[in-house]
Amino acid sequence: MQLTSYDHDTLRELCACNFDLGQVAFNRYLRHEQILWWTRQPHIAAAIEKLKQSQQAQPPAPAQPTTAQPKPAKPEPAQHTPAQTAPCSVHVPQAASRPRGHRHYPAPALGSSLMRFLRVSPLLLRLSATCLLATSTLAGPPPELRDAREEMNELMPGSVRAKIPPTTAGKQLQWVLDALNNVDVTEARERCSDAFLDFISVEELEGTFREIKEEVYEGKEIVAVRAIAGDRDDSVDAIITGVGMPNALSVLLMTDDRTGKIAILRFAPAGGNNPGGSGSNGKWDPLADDAQKLGGLVSYGVYEIQPRDPKEPNGPLELLPVAGQEEHRALNIASTMRLYVLNALVEQIEEGKLTWDTRVVIADDRKSLPSSSGGRMQLEAAGRGYPIRRFAELMMTGDDHTATDHIVTTISREAVEASVNARNDNAALNVPFLTTREAFALKLAGDETPARWVDATDDEQRSMLTASSGLFTVKPDVAKLANWAKSPRVADIGWFASAEQLCELMKHMRELEVRQETLLISPWIRASTGVGLDPQVWKSAAYVGAKEPGVMSGVWLVERQDGKLYTFSAVWNSPEAEADEEGFIALAERAIEILGEDFKVEGEDMETVSPIRTGKAPAEAPKEDVTPEDDK
């Protein structure tokens, strides 16, 4: 099998780290089992062995002449021993000139100004071969961009808070958050293991925390917007950011399994205004440029999908990050939320509470407005019944809002919320989970109702959605659609997710579509590809997307002819800028084009094939279930 650009980047990283797999996994934001799986592939194993042999055979490099260009100073002389793993990794790359938040995931090269940015010991710097943050780039966008996006601050990740797992590691993570916010590490000796404090002193830890709090996040409150417990009690992965700030840090915390004290605490970039790393060769820069041209607020994430266990290709899958821009930021995704509704329905069926043949009857109070793609269920007569699979098919293939609302009300709002919140940590924005009819009614109200909704608590909002509320009985006023564009309420009414979360969800759809019990969802998510694809490169594609005033969103799952799987998601929000749908699609086409660059078609003189849609046609619609009750 031919090596891809991703393989070449990782092999270079492996050489730079003296074949230390743990260091490479951390540098490239991979789990240890992922890097192990990669090295076990026959073509990768052969390449690694060849590299080791070439390094052993290579003579020492001659001394540089005195007239050569001087190299950047290093904090310590180069070592030829395998890289060690520090319990607290802090390393800062040089600032880059790109103003946007684009980044490519290969780890940045060592910067020449490490000691100038963080006050940490030379020992810690020598042991840390990974990237935390560049203060100058993580402090936020340039003033002109910051001023232009001031009104969008409510959309930043810091506007929501994740629930910290009640595990040993989770409790220590809560202490880290408190210590960061208060710059108080007086409990460090009680919280951190002796081995941890051998690498970084209490004073150095306090200095690092102070730098993050005061300089990186400008004194803003630091919160966790994502916190996921590991398979055991002793680890937790989290994403932290400052409230209203566009930059995020990934945190890995592990505790000693005997004492419960912090043994490893690592910070790494996790979106925000980080520059692209070395090894990208500017490959993804055009994507960042395309995103900037759209105006408004844009986030995207690009990931490769691989099985956790190569022996089980249809088993659990993992995302390997490729490139991204503010991909952890929660934005309004409009009716792309129907992926979450489909997943909630599948869970109800797997639990035996429903079947695909469960009959659902059309109700007038569940009818909504059609989407930009159309919709037909709102035209059906009340009382007619169909299997719930029919509603699911129309929801996914035609973005049928009425079909979506019938599914939500059938499985219950609370069940949908529980399913969504298990995969999406933006509960503050997604609870209560709105039906499309309710969202239309709120956005088109034309009075103080939207403002009252935004200011209300969750319980008060639920009261506004009850049958006794006027909002429940009000039909969305089509005549007010023109006013919607003037005040789209992008930041506070709708459904919210990050580009990464959409890719995670599409990855799960892939897991579902290969199971016999949920095989029927495959043609639903593959009814359209959303973009043109070259059939010489791409075997199949799935796409789910949506648009409304101020919002465009989409998520793709694409499979190359060599079997490689990728997912890409992009979200655009703006309360003012005019939507550039062609530019948005061009952004997706650019991402998929870059993903296909390293694929080589065997053979010569092959004809150029125009891009075509490769998605499968929707399954044949089941016949309606009409009983004597339906005609009453």
N, C-alpha and C positions, 0 to 999 in steps of 0.2 A: 504494500500500500504506500502511496506517495505521501511525503511529509507535507503538512499544511503550514501556512504562515504562523498559525498558533503554535504548532509543534516546534518550528524553528525558534520562535521567541522563547518558548519554555526551555528548549535545549540550551540556548545562550544563557538563560537565567541559571540553569543547572550548573553550567561551567563556571559562571561567575561566583556561585556559592560552593564551589568545590564538591559538587554532587551531594550536598546536604538537602535531602528531600523535605525535611521539616521547614527549613528556611525558605525553599522555593514555594511550598504550599502557602506559607504566610505572606510572602511577597506578592503572590498572584491571587490572593483571596480565595484559596481553595481549601477544602477539607483534606485531612491527611489521606483518607481513603480514596479521594479523587486523584491525588497525585500518584498514589500507589497503583491505582487502576491504569493510569496513563502509562506508567513505566512498564507495565506488564504486557502492553500491546507488542506483538512480535517486531513490527517495524520500528517502534520506539526503542525497544530493548536493544535491537541491533545498532541503532544510531548512537545510543548511549555508550555501548561497548566500543564502537569505533572512535568516539570522542575520547574515551579514557585511554585507548591505545595511542591515539595521536598526541595526547598530552604527555604520556610517558616517554614517547619517542622524540618529542620536541626539545631541542637544546635550549639552554637558558638564553633569554633575550640579551643582546649586547647592550652595553651601557649607552645611554643617550649622549650625543655630543653636546658640548656646552652651548652651541649656537641654536639648539632645538628650542621650539616653543615651550615655555614652562608649563607644567601641568598644575592643575588646582591642588592646593595643599590638602593633605588628609589629616584627620585627627590623630591617626596612629600609623606607623609603618605597615605596609602590606604584610599579611600573615599567610602562610601556605598550609596552615593546619585547617581542618574542616571547621566551618563556621559553627559557633555555639549559639544556643538559643537563650536569650535573656528573658527573665521572668517579666520584665517591664520594658517593652520595646519603644524607644523614642528616637526617631531619626527624621531630619527635615531635608527635603530636596530644595534646590534653588527655585526661586520664583520664575514663573513663565509669563510671557507677555500676553497670552490669550485672555481676553476679557470675559469670555463665556465659561460655563461650567463643564465643558466637554472634557472627557478623559478617556484614555485607552488604558487597559488594565495591566500591561506589563509594568513591573516595578520601576520607579524612577531611578536614575543614576545618582550616585552620591554627590551631594552639593559641596561647594567649597566654603560655605558660610554656616556650617552646623553650629559651631559654638556661639556664633553671633545671634542665632535665633532661640536656642533653648539652653538654659543653664543646667547642664547635666554633666556627670563625670566622664572623663575620657574612657574609662573602663566600660561604662554603659554604652557610649557611642561606638566603641570598637566591637562590642558584642551585638549591636543592633544593626542588621543589614536590611531593615525594612523601613517603610515610609509612614510617619504619623501625619504630619501636615506642614505646609509652609505657611508661617504666620502671615506673610504678606499676601498670599493668594487666598488663604482661608478666612481672612478678616472680612470678606464680603466683596461684592462687585464694586467697580469704580463708582465714584460719587454720582456721575451722570446717570449710570444705570440704576443705582440705588434710588435716586430721586424719582426716576421714571416709574419704578416698580413699588413705590412706597405703599400705594393703595392695595397692592397684592400681598402684603405681608401676612394677612390672615390665612393665606393659602400655604404658608411655609410649614414644614414638618413640625415645628415647635408649637403649632396651634393645637396639636392633639398629643395625648400622653398615653403611652402603653402601660399595661398592667405588668408589674414586675413579678416574675414567677416566685412562689413562696418556697423556693428551694434554698439549700445552703448557699449556693452561688448567687442566687437571686437576692438574698438578704445582704450579701457582701456588695453586690452591685448597687443596692440602695444606699449603702454607706458611701460608696464611691461618688454617687450623685450628690449626696449631702455634703461630702467633703469638697467636691468641686464647687458647689454653689456657695459654701461658707468659707472656702479656702482654709479649712480646719482639718488637720491630720493628726490631732492629739491622740486619737485612738489607733494610730497606724500600727504601733507595736502589738496591740491586742488583735488587730484585724489582719495583719500581714505575717506570713511565715518568716522564720529567721533567714531562710535561703533567699527569699525575695528581698529582704532588707540588706543582705550582703551585696546585692547588685546595685541597689539604689537606696540611699540613706533617706531618713525621714525628712531632712531638710531639702534634699533634691526632689523628693516627691511633692513636697509643699510648693517648691518653686515651679515645678511642671504644672501642677493644678492651678496655681495662680496665673501662669501664662495662658492656659486654656480659658480660664474664666475671664480675665481682664483684657487680654489682647486679642485672642481669637474670637471670643463671643461678646466682647465689648461690655462686660459686666451683666449681660442678659441672663435670665434664669436658664439653666441647662436642664433639659428634660430628656427622657428616653421616649422615642417615638416607635421603637420596636424592641422587644425583648423576648427571646425564644430560649427556653430551657433545653439543655442538651439531653442526650439519651440517659445520662446519669445525673445524680444530684449535684455533681461537682463542677458543672460548666454552664455558662450562659453566653449567648451572642446577643448583642444589642446595637442599636443605632441611637446616637445621642446628637442633640443640636441645641442651639440657643433659640429661645422663643423669638419668632420673627426674623431669624437669620436663615440665609439660604444654604449654609454649609453643614454637613453632617459628618460625624466620625463613627466608624465601626469599632465596637469594643468587644474583646474576647476576654472573659474572666474565668479562671479555673481555680479551684480550691484544693488544698491538701486533703486527701481522703481520710486522714487520721485526725487532724486538728480542726479542719473546717476553715482554716485561715487562707487568705489569698496567696496562691502560689505563682500564678501568671496573670498579668494585666497588660493587655496590648491594645493600642489605639492605631487605627489606620484610616485613610480617607474613605468616605462612603458617600460620594456625591458632593455637590456644591461646586465652588469655583476652583477646582483642582486642574492643573495643566495635564496634558497628555504625557504619558510616561515615555521613557526611552524604549526603543524597539518597535514603536508604532510606525516609524518612518513617515509620519503625517498621513497615514492611510485613512484615518477616520476624520481628519480635519474637514474634508468637504461636507461631511454630515453636520458638523457643528456650524459650518457656514450656512448651509441650507436652513438649519433651525433658526439661526439669527435673522434670516431674511423674513421669516414668518411674522416677526413682531410678537407682542404679547409675551406670554410665559410658556415656554416649551420644555418638556422633559422627554427623554427617551432612554431606553435600555436595550442592549443587544446581548444575547446569551446563546451559548451552545448547550444543547440538551444531551446528556449522556446517562446511561443506566448506572445506578450505584454499584451493581454487581454485573460485570460483563457477561456472566453466565446466564443472567436473567434479563434479556433485552426488553421483555414485556413487564418487568417488575418496576419498583420505585425508581424514579428518575431524579437527576440533579441538574441544577443550572450552573453553568460555568460562565462567569462574566467575561464579556468581550470588550464592550465600550458602553459609555453612558454619559448622560448629562442630567444632573439633578433627578436621577431616576428613583430616589427615595421620597420625593416630595408628593404629598397627597394633593391631587387636583380633581376637578370635576370631570367625570368621564361620560356624562349623559347616559344614554340607554345601552352603552356597552356593559352596564351593570347586569344585563340579562344573562351574562355568563355566570354571575353569582347566583341568580335565580335558578338557572339550569342545574348548577351544582347542588343547591339546596333541595331541588326536586329529586335528583339522583340519590341524595342521602336519605330522603324519606322513603324512597322505593327500596333501597338497600336495607333499611330498618324494618321493612315489611308493613309500613303504615299506609302505603299506596302501591298501586301497580301501574304499569304503563297503560292499562286498559281502564283505569278508574275513570268513571264518567263524570264530566263537569258540564253543568248547564249554564248557558249564556244568561247573564243578568244585566239589566239596563244600568244599574248603579255601578257596574264594573266596566262599562264601556268608556273608552278613552279616545283621544284624538289620534289620527293616523300619524305615522312618522314620516320623515322625508323619503323613506323607501316605500311608503304606502301602508298597507294593512287592510284586512278584510273582515276581521272578526267584529268590528264595530258595526258592520252592516247586517250581521246575522240577527234573526228574530229572537227575542227573549224566549227562553224555554227550550230552545233546541239544545241537544246534548252531543258531546263528542268525547272520545277517549282523551285523557290528558296528554297523551303523546302528540295528538294533533295540535293542541295549544303550544306545546314545547317546540314542535317543528316550525310553526308559523312565527313564534317568538324569535327563533334563531335565524331562520332563512329570510324573513321579511321584516324583522324588527317590528312585529305587530304588537302595539302597546296594549290593546285590549286583551290579547292572548296572555301577555306578561302579567297583567293585573289579575286575571282569573287564576293563574298559577299561584301568585303571591297570596291571594285570599283563600285559596283552597288549602295550601299547606300551612297557612297562618303567618302573619307578619313576624311574630316572635321566633318561629322556626327559621325564617329567612335571616333574621338578625343574628341568631345564634350561629348559623352556617357562615354568614359573611364575616362576623367578628372572629371566627376561628382562623380565617385566612387574611384578614384585613384589620390592622390595628387602628383604624380611624373611626372608632366607635362614637366619638364625640360628634362626628359629622354624619354618620350613617344611621344613627338611632334618633328617632324612629325611622325605619326603612320605609320610604315613600312608595306608593304605587305611582305609575305615570300619570294617572288621572289627578291624584292629589298634587303632584308636582306642577302640572299644568294649572290647576286651580289656584295654587299659591302664586305662581309667576304671572298669571294673567288677572289677578284679583283687582288690580287698579286702585286699591285703597290702602289702609294701614295694615292689612292682614299680613303681607310679607314681613314687614318690620316687626310686627307682634310675634310672628313665628320665630324669627331670628333671636329675639330677646327672651323667648320662653325657655323654661327648663324642659327636660325630656318628658316629665309627667304632664306638664302643661301642653306640650306639643301633642302628646297622645290624646289629651282631652279634646284638642282642636280637631282630631281625626275621628272622633266617635260619631255614631249615627245621629246623635242629638245635636251635633255641631252643624252650623250652616255650611262649613267647608265641605263636609261629607256629601251634602245634597246638591251643592252647586256644580253645574256642568261647566267645564271650561269654555270660556267665551272666545270663539274663533275670531270674532271681529276685533279682538284686542291683540291678535298675533303680531300685528305691525308694531305695537308698542313694546313688545317683548325685547326686540333688538335694541331698543333705547335703554332698557334697564334689565339686563339678562339675569341678574342675581347669580352670577357665576360662583361667587365665593361661599355662599351660605345656603343655597337651596339646590338639592340634587343628590348625586351619589358620588362618592370620592374614593380614589385609589391612586396608588403610585404606578409608574411604568413597570417597576420591578414586580409589584404585586399582580399586575395584569399578566406579566410573563409567567409568573408562578402559577397563576390560574390556568393559562393556556397549556402549560406543561402538564397540569393535572388532567386537562381535557384529553391530552395525548394518552395518559395512563388509562383513562376511562374508555376511550374509543377502541382499545385493543382487548378489552374484556368482553366475554360473550354476553354478560348481563346488560352491558351498556353500549354494545356495538352500534345500536341504532342512532347514537348521537353523532357518529362520524359524518354522514352526509349533511347533517344540519350545520355543523361548524365549517364544512367544506363547500357550502353552496356557492361561495364566491371567494376569489383570491384577493380582491380589493385592489390589486395592482397587476400589471402585465408581467409575465414570467417567461424566461427562455427555457423551453422544454428540453434543450440539450443539457442544461445545468440542473434544472429543478424537476423533481419527480412528482411532487404533490404540494399542496398548500391549503391552509385553513385561515380564515380571517373573520373577525368580528369587530365591528366598528360602529360609530354613531356620530352625529353632529346635531347641534342646536345653536341658537344664538350665543356666541361667546365661547363655544366648546367644540372641539374636534378630538376624537380619540379613536385608537385602533390598536389591535394586537394581532400579530401574524405568527403562524407556525409553518415553517417551510422545511422540506426534506430534499436534500440534494441527491443527484443520481448515484453518488457514492455512498449513500446511506446516512450522511451526517444530518443531524437535526438542529435547527436554530429557531429561536423565537425572538421577535422584535416588537416593541410597543412604543408608541408615541402619543403624547397628550398635549394639546394646545388649549390654553385658557386666556381670555382677555375680555374685560368688561367694555372695552372701547374699540380695539382694533378690529378691522373687518377681516372676516375669515377668508383665508386663501386656500381653498380646498385643493386646487391644483398643486400648490406649493407643498401642502401637507402630504399628498400622495407621492409627489416627487421625493420628499424626504424618505418615505418608506421604500420607494424604488431604489434610491441611492444606497440605503442600508443593505438591502437584499443583494444589490449589484456587488457591493464590496465583499459580502459574505461568499459570493460565488467566484471571486477573482482568482483564488488559488486552486480552483477546480479545473483540471485539464481534460478535455474530451479527446479520447484516443482516436487515431485515424487521421487521414489527410483529406484535403479538398472537400470538407463537409460544407454543405450549403448553409447559409445563414438563415435561421428560422426566426420569423417575427415573434415578438413576445405574445403569448396567448394565455388565457385563463386555464389553469390546470385543476381547478376544484371540481369535485364530483357534483352531479346533479342531485337535487333534493329527492328524498325517497317519495314514492307515490303516496299521495294523501289517503288516509283511511276514510272509509265511507262514514258519513254522519250516522250517529245512533239515534234514530227517531222512534220514539215510543208514543203510545197514546197520551202519556202525560205531557209530552212536548207540545202538543197542540192545544193544551188547555190554556 
